[in-house]
């Protein structure tokens, strides 16, 4: 597609609402996903540290199926 001006580019041949709205929704979804991933990571690390403290800092017991 060839645009004669910036205004024509931003108008996108009359489909600007659809095109820019799609970009906006996609951007918001990616940002939300990143925020949720970082929050889940922080919560998981917090739970793991709390579990380690509850065990008195000991390493987890070896599983019965491990062969030494």
MOVEN-V774370 format. One record per run of one state. SS is the DSSP state (hx for helix, st for strand, lp for the rest). FROM is the first residue (numbers start at 0). LEN is the number of residues. Records with the same first field share a line. If there is no record, write none. Layout:
# MOVEN-V774370
SS: FROM-LEN / FROM-LEN
This chain:
# MOVEN-V774370
lp: 0-5 / 14-1 / 54-14
hx: 5-9 / 15-39
